Amino acid sequence: MQLIYNAWLHGLSKTPFTQLANLSGDPAISLPTYVSSDGMPLGIQFEAAKNQDRLLLKVGSLFENNGLFKELKHQTQTPTPAPSATTPSQSSDSTQVSSSTSSSTSSSSLAETSSSNSSTEIPKTDVNSKKKAPKQSIIIYAVKKVYLHKSANFSQENRLTSYAKRARVDRPMFKVTDYVRDNSGRLRYKVVDINSRSRTAGRRGYLTASSKYVQPVYYQNKVASIKVIGKKGLNEYRKLNLSNKVKHDRHGTILKVKDIKVYHLTTRFILQNGHFVSANKRIVIFVK
């Protein structure tokens, strides 16, 4: 008995934050929801009644699907595109994007930071690592105020312009043409401004790669339902390249999603009716 007791105490000393679950035998789950200012991972633990494992898995899935996980490594989580010169400013779904000016819906605050894993995502890249960064063209938008710089070594002197924090449907977009490191090893995006109706359209420079400031414009994972938030609504098409329009959905329409497909630098949702729509976060938003 003494050996068993000693082993039990040793186990608790190794897992000091899970003792209640260890003692009761109830299911528990720990979720990575925060990274401290000094880079230390923190999280939150949920515990449920006996045989309620599925409930905890649903809670974990809810956090993950709404982009509430915070990990130590930078996660760009964007599809690997096929080589193409096409950008959203040239594609058929960009017309809806550039003309949208309405505020985001009340549920956008939860889903706007979503960055779920995708089977086609590019390799995860540590923002502060000094390893060589992968070259990958992607489309991102700014979720907070950001500065475009002349070089990867940021300073007030080499700022080209600033982009204010905007409503979700009107966030500034950029095409990432390369990943580079500054002199301290911090990851930067080499970008071109693709906001067609802006005075800064076509401007090139460098942006931070921190997911606190910039994120992929297009959803990467299939979701159950989406809500149209574009002011002028959303068009449904018969083809993946968003051609052969068959229907128009008004602002606020809820649509059921069947699957998601990669198309060049973008993604498309396949609806339950088989039609294709843009998976641009400035036009649609995930809903439960």
N, C-alpha and C positions, 0 to 999 in steps of 0.2 A: 504493500500500500504506500509505503514511504517513497518507493521509486516512482510509482504512478503519480503521486502528489508532486514530487520534484519535477517530473517531466511536464506536468500540467503548468506549474509555475514558470518553467523555462519557456513553454510555448506562449504564455501570456506576455512574458517579457519581450518576445520577438514581435508580438502583434498587440501593442498596448491600446490601439484605437478600435479594436474589434472585440473587446472582451465581453460585452453584453451578448453579442451574437455567439461567441464561443461558449459562454456559460449556458445560455438558454437553448442553443441548437437551432434557433430560428434563422431563416434565410436572410441574408443581407447583401447589399451591393454598394460598392464605392465608385463614384463617378468623378472623373477629372474635370472639374468645373472652374479652376482658377490657377493662375501662375502668378506668384508674388513679384514685386518689383525687383527683387534680387534673383529672380529666375528659379525659385523653388516651387515645385508642384504642390498644389493643395486641392482638396476635393470635398465632397459631401457624401455621407453614408446614409442609406435608407435601410430600415429593417422592417420586415413584415411578419405576419403570423405564420405558424407552421403550415407547410404545403402551399404557400402563396408565392412560390418562386416566379410564376408567370407574371404576377403583378409587378414584381421588381424589374423583370425584363421589359415590361411595357414602359415603366418609368424611365429606364435607361434608354430605350428606343425613342421616347419622347424628347429627352434631352439631346440625343444625338441628331435626330431628324431636324431639330430646330437650331442646330449649330451652337449648342451651349457647352460643348466640350472645349477645354483649353489645354493644349498640349505644348510641350517644350519645343518641339520642332515646328518650323513654319510649314503650313500646309496650303499649297496653292490649289490642289485638288481640282484639276480641270482636265478635260478630255484631251487625248493626243490627237491633234488635228491632221487631216490629210493635207499635203502641200497644196496651197491655193493662195491666190492673190486677193481673194474675196475678203472684204471686211464688212462688219455690220452696217457701215454707212452706205454700202453698195447693195446689200441684200434686201429682200422684199419685206422683212420684218422691221427694218430700221426706220421706215417711213412712220410707222406707228410710234417708235421710240422717240424720234427727234421732235415729233409734234406733241408729245405728252407733257403736260405741265401741272397736272393736278397733284395734290398732296397724297401721301401714302395712306392706306387704310389703317384702322386702329390695330389690326393684327400684325402689321408689318414690323413692328419693333421686335417681335419674337422671331420672325422668320428671316429678317434681312441679313442676319449674320450666319445663315446656314451655309455650311461648307462640308456637306456629307461626302464620305468616301465614294469613289467610283471605280469600276473595274478598268476604266480607261484613263485613270489619273496619271499625271507625270510623277516622277520620283519625288518624294518629300525632300525638301532642301532646308537645312538649318540656316536661319537668317544670319547668325553670327559665326558660322563655321568659315574656316579659311579654305575649305575644299573648293575645287573648281565647280562653278555653277552650270547646270545643264542649259542648253539653248533650246528654247521652246516658245513658239508664238501662241499667245493667249489673249483674251479680251478681259479687261478688268474695269471696275469703276471705283470711284473714291467714296467712302462712307463717312469720312471726316474731312476737315480742311487739310489740303496737301499742297506742297510746293513742287514745281517742276524745276530741276536744276540743270546747269550746264554740264556738270560732271558727276561721277559717282561719289566724290568726296563733298558732302553737303556743307554749305556755309551760307550765311546771309548774302555774301558778296556774289555767289554764283547762282542765285535764284533767278529763274527766267520769268516765272509768273506764279500766281497762287490760284487755287480752286477752292471756293468756299463750300462749306457743308450744305448740301442741297436735299430737297425732298427725294424720296426713293425714285420716283418716276422721272426725275430730272438730274440724276447724278452724272457727273462728267465721266466719259468713257475713254479708255486708252487701249491701243494695241501694243502688247509687249513683244518686242522684236529680239530681245536678248536679256540674259541675266549676267550681271557683273558684280564684282566685289569692290568695296572701297579699300583704302589703305589699311583699315583695321579689320578687314574681313567681313564686314557687314554686307548682306545681300541687297542689291539694288535692281530695279527694273529699268531697262532702256526702253523707252516708249515713244509712240507717236500719238498725238491728240487726234481722235476721230469724231469729235463733236462737230458735225457738218455745218451747223448753223451758228457756230461760235466764232468769234474773232481770233481765237487761238487755234482753230482747226489746222491740222497739218504740222503744228509745232512739235519739235522733237527734243527729248531731254531724258532726265533720270528721275524716277520716283522711288520712294521707300517701298520695300517689299513686305512690310509688316501687315498682317491681316487685320490689325486694329484700324488701319487706314485705307487699305485697298483690298478688294475681294473679286472673285470671278463674277462676271455679269450673268452668266448662264448657269442655271441649275445643272447639277451633275448626277443626281440620283432621281429615280422615279419616286413620285409622291402619289398619295391617294387622290387628292383633289387640289385644284388651283382656283384662284379667284382673279378675275380680270380687273386690273387696277389702272390700265392705260385710259387716259381721258377719252380717247376716240375709240375705245374698245379693242377688240382683237379679231382677226380673221382666221377662219379655218380653211385648210387647203387639202387637196387630195394627194399631193406629192410632198416628199421630204424636203425639196428645195423651196417649199412654200409657193408653189404655182398651182393653177387651177382652183381658184377660190370657189368655195361651195357655201360658205356661211359667214355671217358677221355676228359676233357676240358683244353685247353692250357692256359698259363699265359696271362692275358688280356681279356679273354672271359667274356662277360656280360651275366648273367643268370637272368631270371624272377622268382620271388619267389611267391609261392602260400600260404605257411603257415610255421609255425615253431613248432617243437616238442621237448620235453624234453626226454633225454635218459641218465639215470644214472646221472653222474656229468657234462654232456655235453648237447648241443642242436644240432638239425639238421634242415636244411631248406628243405622244400618240394618244389620242383620246379614245374613250370606250367605243365611239362610233367609227373609229378607224381614221379620222381626220388628223392632220398634222397642224400644230400651232407652235409658235416661238416659245422657248423656255427662258426668255429674257426676264430677269428679275425686275426690270423697270416696267414691264407690261403685265406680268402675272405674279401672284404670291401664293405660297403654300398655305393651305387651310386644312384643318382637321376634318 
